[in-house]
Amino acid sequence: MKFVKEDEEERRDYILQKDKTTIFTARFVIIALVILIIAVVASGIHFEWF
């Protein structure tokens, strides 16, 4: 099973596609996770848990 489907391939056994939707969603998820990590660290500093 391949991980990323290239545009010219005719296979169906892939996990991700290399298209605009997948790239946008991956960036959105990564940015959301970074924001959540920053929020957890900031709240920990604010409430003196660290």
C-alpha positions as CSV (number, residue, x, y, z in Angstrom):
1,M,0.0,0.0,0.0
2,K,1.4,3.4,-1.0
3,F,1.2,6.4,1.4
4,V,0.6,9.2,-1.1
5,K,-1.1,8.9,-4.5
6,E,0.5,10.8,-7.3
7,D,-1.7,12.5,-9.9
8,E,-0.9,10.2,-12.8
9,E,-1.4,6.9,-11.0
10,E,-4.5,4.8,-11.5
11,R,-4.2,2.8,-8.3
12,R,-6.7,2.9,-5.5
13,D,-4.7,1.5,-2.6
14,Y,-3.3,4.7,-1.1
15,I,-3.8,6.6,2.2
16,L,-3.4,10.2,1.1
17,Q,-3.8,12.1,-2.2
18,K,-1.5,14.8,-3.5
19,D,-4.2,17.4,-4.1
20,K,-5.3,20.8,-2.7
21,T,-7.8,19.4,-0.2
22,T,-5.3,17.1,1.4
23,I,-2.6,19.8,1.6
24,F,-5.0,22.4,3.1
25,T,-6.4,19.9,5.6
26,A,-2.9,18.8,6.7
27,R,-1.8,22.4,7.2
28,F,-5.0,23.2,9.1
29,V,-4.5,20.3,11.5
30,I,-0.8,21.1,12.1
31,I,-1.6,24.8,12.8
32,A,-4.5,23.8,15.1
33,L,-2.2,21.4,17.1
34,V,0.5,24.0,17.5
35,I,-2.1,26.6,18.7
36,L,-3.4,24.0,21.3
37,I,0.1,23.2,22.5
38,I,0.8,26.9,23.0
39,A,-2.5,27.3,24.8
40,V,-1.7,24.4,27.2
41,V,1.8,25.8,27.9
42,A,0.5,29.3,28.5
43,S,-2.2,28.1,30.8
44,G,0.3,26.0,32.7
45,I,2.5,29.1,33.1
46,H,-0.4,31.3,34.1
47,F,-1.7,28.9,36.8
48,E,1.9,28.1,37.9
49,W,1.7,24.3,37.2
50,F,5.1,24.3,35.6
